Amino acid sequence: MAPTPARRHRTRVHVVSDVHGNARDLARAGEGADALICLGDLVLFLDYADHSRGIFPDLFGVENADRIVALRTARRFQEAREFGARLWAGVGEDRASVIEEAVRKQYAEMFAAFPSPTYATYGNVDMPPLWREYAGPGTTVLDGERVEIGGRVFGFVGGGLRTPMRTPYEISDEEYAAKIEAVGEVDVLCTHIPPEVPELVYDTVARRFERGSRALLDAIRRTRPRYSLFGHIHQPLVKRMRIGATECVNVGHFASTGTPWALEW
């Protein structure tokens, strides 16, 4: 009798994005997977579902958090900035150090929760200079770079594009496009923000179009990766759609679901 051929090991990765302080579920996100991929936004600055959570209410109280959320939701961004500026004026010249101290506290908890191996890129609310300080040996930080996982090539591009929200890691369209170009042809293209497609960038709860990337959309059409994975839009109009040969997937708002998206091959 001929020997039974050995079964090829299947590879399974779990993908999360928009963790926003959910360290409890993050610690379990890699269970049953060969690797965890994180597409950014570890920091919780202000929880739009629970205004008592995050750096902002810790500093200024829930009532002020209620007020700034109402202004932003109404797209009264200038008023929101002026209101925020008045609050921050009370902090004085220590604003940067106060924010950094709060972010460091969250990063210490978040990075300690990452399983090994984890491959991660930045979100628009993250502070990239701090990441390499907190990333342990089992966490690989990638931005405009590639890595092979289970025989497939994954490309990573972090950050967001500039918006009236002025979050910490917003960059120019040109800088973002350069990182997309640096990644080149890959099997799986991992980004924090989605491609610039109306159905993928519209948030049904915030009732507004967020910024997606035209350069990312062009790269998907040109290089035809198997998958384009992203987050950023917490309540998207469409979570999944095909663009040519590419399956585009919003992996979900991990802060609220606590459940990673799984890819197996």
MOPEJO-V477450 format. One record per pair of residues at least 12 apart in sequence whose C-alpha atoms are under 10 Angstrom apart, sorted by the first residue. I is the first residue (numbers start at 1). J is the second residue. Records with the same first field share a line. If there is no record, write none. Layout:
I: J / J
//
This chain:
9: 150 / 265
10: 34 / 150 / 264 / 265
11: 33 / 34 / 35 / 149 / 150 / 151 / 152 / 263 / 264 / 265
12: 30 / 32 / 33 / 34 / 35 / 36 / 149 / 150 / 262 / 263 / 264 / 265
13: 30 / 31 / 32 / 33 / 34 / 35 / 36 / 37 / 118 / 149 / 150 / 260 / 261 / 262 / 263 / 264 / 265
14: 29 / 30 / 31 / 32 / 33 / 34 / 35 / 36 / 37 / 38 / 118 / 251 / 259 / 260 / 261 / 262 / 263 / 264
15: 29 / 30 / 33 / 35 / 36 / 37 / 38 / 39 / 118 / 119 / 120 / 190 / 229 / 230 / 231 / 250 / 251 / 252 / 254 / 259 / 260 / 261 / 262 / 263
16: 29 / 30 / 36 / 37 / 38 / 39 / 40 / 41 / 120 / 229 / 230 / 231 / 250 / 251 / 252 / 253 / 254 / 255 / 258 / 259 / 260 / 261 / 262
17: 37 / 38 / 39 / 40 / 41 / 42 / 120 / 121 / 122 / 123 / 191 / 192 / 193 / 229 / 230 / 231 / 232 / 233 / 234 / 250 / 251 / 252 / 253 / 254 / 255 / 260 / 261
18: 38 / 39 / 40 / 41 / 42 / 43 / 44 / 122 / 123 / 124 / 125 / 192 / 230 / 231 / 232 / 233 / 234 / 251 / 252 / 253 / 254 / 255 / 256
19: 38 / 39 / 40 / 41 / 42 / 43 / 44 / 110 / 123 / 231 / 252 / 253 / 254 / 255 / 256 / 257 / 258
20: 40 / 41 / 42 / 43 / 44 / 45 / 46 / 47 / 54 / 106 / 110 / 125 / 126 / 253 / 254 / 255 / 256
21: 41 / 42 / 43 / 44 / 45 / 47 / 53 / 54 / 106 / 107 / 109 / 110 / 254 / 255
22: 42 / 43 / 44 / 106 / 109 / 110 / 113 / 254 / 255 / 256 / 257 / 258
23: 42 / 106 / 107 / 109 / 110 / 111 / 112 / 113 / 114 / 255 / 258
24: 109 / 110 / 113 / 255 / 258
25: 113 / 254 / 255 / 256 / 257 / 258 / 259 / 260
26: 38 / 110 / 111 / 112 / 113 / 114 / 115 / 254 / 255 / 258 / 259 / 260
27: 109 / 110 / 111 / 112 / 113 / 114 / 115
28: 113 / 114 / 115 / 258 / 259 / 260
29: 113 / 114 / 115 / 254 / 258 / 259 / 260 / 261
30: 113 / 114 / 115 / 116 / 117 / 118 / 260 / 262
31: 115 / 260
32: 262
33: 115 / 117 / 262 / 263 / 264
34: 115 / 116 / 117 / 118 / 149 / 150 / 264
35: 115 / 116 / 117 / 118 / 119 / 149 / 150
36: 114 / 115 / 116 / 117 / 118 / 119 / 120 / 139 / 260 / 261 / 262
37: 114 / 115 / 117 / 118 / 119 / 120 / 121 / 139 / 140 / 156 / 190 / 260 / 261 / 262
38: 114 / 118 / 119 / 120 / 121 / 122 / 123 / 139 / 141 / 190 / 191 / 192 / 230 / 231 / 251 / 254 / 260
39: 119 / 120 / 121 / 122 / 123 / 142 / 156 / 157 / 158 / 159 / 190 / 191 / 192 / 193 / 229 / 230 / 231 / 232 / 251
40: 120 / 121 / 122 / 123 / 124 / 125 / 126 / 158 / 159 / 191 / 192 / 193 / 230 / 231 / 232
41: 121 / 122 / 123 / 124 / 125 / 126 / 127 / 158 / 159 / 169 / 192 / 231 / 232 / 254 / 255
42: 103 / 106 / 107 / 109 / 110 / 111 / 122 / 123 / 124 / 125 / 126 / 127 / 254 / 255
43: 55 / 102 / 103 / 104 / 105 / 106 / 107 / 110 / 123 / 124 / 125 / 126 / 127
44: 56 / 102 / 103 / 106 / 125 / 126 / 255
45: 57 / 58 / 99 / 102 / 103 / 125 / 126 / 167
46: 58 / 65 / 66 / 68 / 69
47: 65 / 69 / 255
48: 65 / 66 / 68 / 69 / 70 / 73 / 206
49: 69 / 256
50: 62 / 65 / 66
51: 63 / 64 / 65 / 66 / 67 / 68 / 69
52: 65 / 66
53: 65
54: 102 / 106
55: 98 / 99 / 102 / 103 / 106
56: 68 / 84 / 99 / 102
58: 102
59: 87 / 88 / 91 / 98 / 99 / 102
60: 84 / 87 / 88 / 90 / 91
64: 83 / 84 / 87
65: 84
67: 80 / 83 / 84
68: 80 / 81 / 83 / 84
71: 83
72: 164 / 165 / 206
73: 205 / 206 / 207 / 208
74: 206 / 207 / 208
75: 164 / 165 / 206 / 207 / 208
76: 164
77: 164 / 165
78: 164 / 165
80: 165
81: 164 / 165 / 166
100: 127 / 130
103: 126 / 127 / 130
104: 127 / 130 / 131 / 133 / 134
107: 126 / 127 / 130 / 131 / 133 / 134 / 135
108: 131 / 133 / 134 / 135
109: 134
110: 134 / 135
111: 131 / 133 / 134 / 135 / 136 / 139
112: 134 / 135 / 136 / 139
114: 135 / 136 / 138 / 139
115: 136 / 138 / 139
116: 136 / 137 / 138 / 139 / 140
117: 136 / 137 / 138 / 139 / 140
118: 135 / 136 / 137 / 138 / 139 / 140 / 141
119: 138 / 139 / 140 / 141 / 142 / 147 / 149 / 154 / 156
120: 135 / 139 / 140 / 141 / 142 / 143 / 156 / 157 / 158 / 190 / 191
121: 140 / 141 / 142 / 143 / 144 / 145 / 156 / 157 / 158 / 159 / 190 / 191 / 192
122: 141 / 142 / 143 / 156 / 157 / 158 / 159 / 160 / 169 / 191 / 192
123: 157 / 158 / 159 / 160 / 167 / 168 / 169 / 170 / 191 / 192 / 193 / 231 / 232
124: 158 / 159 / 160 / 161 / 162 / 166 / 167 / 168 / 169 / 170 / 171 / 192 / 193 / 232
125: 159 / 160 / 166 / 167 / 168 / 169 / 170 / 232
126: 158 / 159 / 160 / 167 / 168 / 169 / 170
127: 159 / 167 / 168 / 169
128: 141 / 143 / 158 / 159 / 168 / 169
141: 156 / 158
142: 155 / 156 / 157 / 158
143: 155 / 156 / 157 / 158 / 159 / 179 / 180 / 182 / 183 / 190 / 191
144: 156 / 157 / 158 / 176 / 177 / 178 / 179 / 180 / 181 / 182 / 183 / 184 / 190 / 191
145: 157 / 158 / 179 / 180 / 182 / 183 / 184
146: 182 / 183 / 184 / 185 / 186 / 188 / 189 / 190
147: 183 / 186
148: 186 / 187 / 188
150: 264 / 265
151: 187 / 265
152: 186 / 187 / 188 / 226 / 265
153: 185 / 186 / 187 / 188 / 189 / 225
154: 183 / 185 / 186 / 187 / 188 / 189 / 190 / 225 / 227 / 228
155: 179 / 180 / 182 / 183 / 184 / 185 / 186 / 187 / 188 / 189 / 190 / 191 / 225 / 228
156: 179 / 180 / 182 / 183 / 186 / 188 / 189 / 190 / 191 / 192 / 229
157: 176 / 177 / 178 / 179 / 180 / 181 / 182 / 183 / 189 / 190 / 191 / 192 / 193 / 216 / 230
158: 170 / 171 / 176 / 179 / 180 / 190 / 191 / 192 / 193 / 230
159: 171 / 176 / 191 / 192 / 193 / 232
160: 172 / 173 / 176 / 191 / 192 / 193 / 194 / 211 / 212 / 213 / 232
161: 173 / 174 / 175 / 176 / 193 / 210 / 211 / 212 / 213
162: 211
163: 210 / 211
173: 213 / 214 / 215
174: 215
176: 213 / 214 / 215 / 216
177: 213 / 214 / 215 / 216 / 218 / 219
178: 215
179: 215 / 216
180: 213 / 215 / 216 / 218 / 219 / 220
181: 215 / 216 / 219
183: 219
184: 219 / 222 / 223 / 225
185: 219 / 220 / 222 / 223 / 224 / 225
186: 220 / 223 / 224 / 225 / 226 / 227 / 228
187: 223 / 224 / 225 / 226 / 227 / 228 / 246
188: 224 / 225 / 226 / 227 / 228 / 229 / 246 / 247 / 248
189: 216 / 219 / 220 / 224 / 225 / 226 / 227 / 228 / 229 / 230 / 246 / 248
190: 227 / 228 / 229 / 230 / 231 / 249
191: 213 / 216 / 228 / 229 / 230 / 231 / 232
192: 212 / 229 / 230 / 231 / 232 / 233 / 250
193: 210 / 211 / 212 / 213 / 216 / 229 / 230 / 231 / 232 / 233 / 250
194: 210 / 211 / 212 / 213 / 214 / 216 / 217 / 228 / 229 / 230 / 231 / 232 / 233 / 248 / 249 / 250
195: 211 / 212 / 213 / 214 / 215 / 216 / 217 / 218 / 219 / 220 / 228 / 229 / 230 / 243 / 248
196: 209 / 210 / 211 / 212 / 213 / 214 / 215 / 216 / 217 / 218
197: 209 / 211 / 212 / 213 / 214 / 217 / 238 / 243
198: 210 / 211 / 212 / 236 / 237 / 238
199: 236 / 237 / 238 / 239 / 240 / 241
200: 212 / 230 / 231 / 233 / 235 / 236 / 237 / 238 / 239 / 240 / 241 / 248 / 249 / 250
201: 213 / 231 / 232 / 233 / 234 / 235 / 236 / 237 / 238 / 239 / 250
202: 233 / 234 / 235 / 236 / 237 / 238
203: 232 / 233 / 234 / 235 / 236 / 237 / 238
204: 233 / 234 / 235 / 236 / 237 / 238
205: 234 / 235 / 236 / 237
206: 233 / 234 / 235 / 236
207: 235 / 236 / 237
209: 233 / 236 / 237
210: 232 / 233 / 236
211: 232 / 233
212: 232 / 233
216: 228
217: 243
220: 243 / 244 / 245 / 246 / 247 / 248
221: 243 / 244 / 245 / 246
222: 244
223: 245 / 246
224: 243 / 244 / 245 / 246 / 247
225: 243 / 244 / 245 / 246 / 247 / 248
226: 242 / 244 / 245 / 246 / 247 / 248
227: 242 / 243 / 245 / 246 / 247 / 248 / 249 / 263
228: 240 / 241 / 242 / 243 / 246 / 247 / 248 / 249 / 250 / 251
229: 247 / 248 / 249 / 250 / 251 / 252 / 261
230: 248 / 249 / 250 / 251 / 252
231: 249 / 250 / 251 / 252 / 253 / 254
232: 250 / 251 / 252 / 253
233: 250 / 251 / 252 / 253
234: 250 / 251 / 252 / 253 / 254 / 255 / 256
235: 250 / 252 / 253
236: 250 / 252 / 253
238: 250
239: 251 / 252
249: 261
//
